[in-house]
Amino acid sequence: MRWPVVGHELAVRLLQQAVASGQLSHAYLLSGPPLVGRTTLARACAQALLCTEDDAPCGACRACRNVREGVHPDLHIIEPRTTNLLIEQVRDLQHQAALSPLEAPYKVFILRRIEQATTAAANALLKTLEEPPPHVVLFLTLTEGESTLPTVASRCQRITLRPLPAPSIAHALRERWNVPADRSELLARLSQGRLGWAVAILGDDTTWEQREQDLQELAALPEQGRVERLRYAEQLSKRDPAKVHGVLNLWTGWWRDLLLVQHGCPAQVANIDCLTTLRSDADRYDALESRGFLGQLTATVRYLEQNVNTRLALELLLLRLPRPSQLQSSQQG
């Protein structure tokens, strides 16, 4: 059976060959953007290892179903508690790893977001990585741009997952999740190559409503004065950091799309449901100013990752937000 993974052909082929030959690495480090499919790939390999049929993974046997549902006794998925992967969790892994498999030839452990492991937890994990029981296979997932202890990374075979092409995501949404063509195309473009993100928000009305609200606020801000902009920066700075990042990501996508339209590339925009507005705005803003503000957005995201003052960073950003040319002309007149 084909592995239940969309795209990532090279990574799938590497693991398929390792399973078929029995020459598995004891540990794999799967890195890539959030929701790009790292855990999905690890689960697929777990299915292949724990499946009871010859044509593994068959997807239909009890073992495959249990892996898919996360209840197989020889599959252990370990998530960070609150914000950290703790040493107690690693010690429990070591205890479980020392025991023989209950139903299958292997025990599979998936440690998600290894970058969130405390130093003590990462150091404790080294013992298992250096002297793993022969029946144990570990998958560690690492978020792109983050890092783990070099001693941990060096003891794993690293597999990097790249964002998927938008057509691949759109096709998967139509074929596997029965998403209408227009919605699948929009989701594919907005996903930035992350199928998991697209699937996660399929039935999430709150996310779509928030996007609509954020786009409306973005449309209104350029025509507002300094006081209104500073007030909005203050309000935005009080949101959860993840939501602030989400707003800035939305703005980055919008101004990138605007720049694409200004340079005659409307077919490449992500916000295809807003193409009419983008075409209209393309005539109202100077392309050089659009490019400059896009750079400011990128810099602001980087600053916030370095724990600078959020409100100050947002105030500086919004004060540099370009004004529509018509508004500039009326004020100069």
C-alpha positions, 0 to 999 in steps of 0.5 A, spaced: 500 500 500 502 507 498 504 510 505 498 515 507 503 521 506 502 527 501 508 529 497 515 528 501 517 523 496 524 523 497 523 522 505 518 517 504 522 513 499 528 513 504 524 510 509 520 505 505 527 502 503 529 502 510 523 498 512 524 493 506 531 492 507 531 492 515 536 497 515 533 502 520 536 507 523 535 507 531 533 514 531 530 519 525 530 527 526 524 530 522 525 537 521 521 542 517 515 548 518 510 547 523 504 542 520 508 540 514 507 533 515 513 531 520 508 527 525 504 524 519 510 521 516 513 518 523 506 515 524 506 512 516 513 509 518 510 506 524 504 503 521 509 500 516 513 497 522 507 495 526 503 492 520 501 485 521 500 484 513 506 482 508 504 488 504 505 493 509 502 498 511 496 495 509 492 500 512 486 495 514 489 491 519 488 492 526 495 494 527 494 499 522 488 502 525 490 502 532 496 506 529 492 511 525 487 512 532 494 513 536 492 507 541 497 501 539 501 499 545 507 499 541 507 506 539 508 512 544 507 519 542 510 524 547 508 531 547 511 537 551 507 538 557 505 546 557 512 549 554 517 543 555 519 536 554 521 534 561 526 529 564 520 525 567 517 524 560 524 522 557 525 517 563 518 514 562 520 513 555 527 509 557 523 505 562 518 503 556 523 502 551 527 497 556 521 493 555 519 488 550 514 490 544 507 487 546 504 485 539 510 487 534 517 486 532 518 494 534 517 499 539 516 506 536 517 512 539 515 519 536 517 525 540 514 531 538 518 538 538 524 536 541 526 543 541 522 544 547 526 539 551 529 542 557 537 541 557 536 535 562 531 532 558 535 532 552 541 530 556 537 524 559 535 522 552 542 521 549 543 515 553 537 512 549 540 515 543 547 512 544 545 505 546 538 504 544 535 497 545 535 493 538 527 493 538 526 501 538 525 506 533 525 513 535 522 519 531 524 526 533 520 532 530 524 539 530 521 545 528 524 549 522 529 555 525 529 551 531 535 547 534 536 542 539 543 539 542 548 538 537 549 531 541 542 529 540 542 531 532 548 528 531 546 521 533 540 521 529 539 520 521 536 527 519 530 528 514 528 535 512 521 536 509 520 542 505 513 545 504 509 542 498 507 545 492 500 548 492 497 544 486 499 538 490 495 541 497 489 543 493 489 536 489 489 532 496 484 537 499 479 535 493 481 528 493 481 526 500 477 531 504 472 533 498 473 540 499 470 544 493 475 546 488 475 554 489 476 553 497 481 548 496 485 552 491 485 558 496 487 554 502 493 551 498 495 558 497 494 560 504 497 554 507 504 556 505 506 549 503 503 546 509 498 541 508 496 540 516 495 547 516 490 547 511 486 541 514 486 543 521 482 550 519 477 546 514 472 546 519 474 552 523 469 557 522 473 562 528 479 562 524 476 564 517 472 569 521 478 572 524 482 572 518 476 577 515 476 581 521 484 582 520 483 583 513 478 589 514 482 592 520 488 592 515 484 595 509 482 601 514 489 602 517 493 606 512 487 611 511 488 612 519 492 618 522 498 617 527 493 617 534 489 611 531 495 607 528 498 607 535 492 605 539 491 599 534 498 598 536 497 598 543 491 593 542 494 588 538 500 588 543 496 585 548 494 579 544 497 572 545 504 572 542 502 567 537 496 571 535 500 577 534 505 573 529 498 570 525 496 578 524 503 579 522 503 573 517 497 575 514 499 582 513 506 579 510 502 575 505 497 581 503 503 586 502 507 580 498 500 579 494 500 587 492 507 587 490 506 581 485 500 585 482 503 591 481 509 587 478 504 584 473 504 577 477 496 576 479 496 569 478 501 568 483 497 571 489 495 567 495 489 571 497 485 569 491 479 571 494 481 578 495 484 579 488 479 584 486 481 589 492 488 587 490 488 590 483 484 596 486 489 597 491 495 596 486 494 603 483 493 606 490 500 605 492 507 606 490 511 599 488 517 601 492 513 603 498 510 596 498 517 593 497 519 597 503 513 596 508 514 588 506 521 589 508 519 592 515 514 587 516 519 581 515 524 585 520 518 586 525 517 579 525 524 577 527 525 583 532 519 580 536 522 573 536 528 576 539 523 578 545 524 586 544 518 590 546 512 588 542 508 594 543 514 599 541 515 594 535 508 594 532 508 602 533 514 603 529 511 598 524 504 602 523 507 609 523 511 606 517 505 603 514 504 607 507 498 611 505 494 610 499 496 615 494 490 619 493 490 620 500 497 623 500 495 627 494 489 630 498 493 632 504 498 635 500 493 639 496 
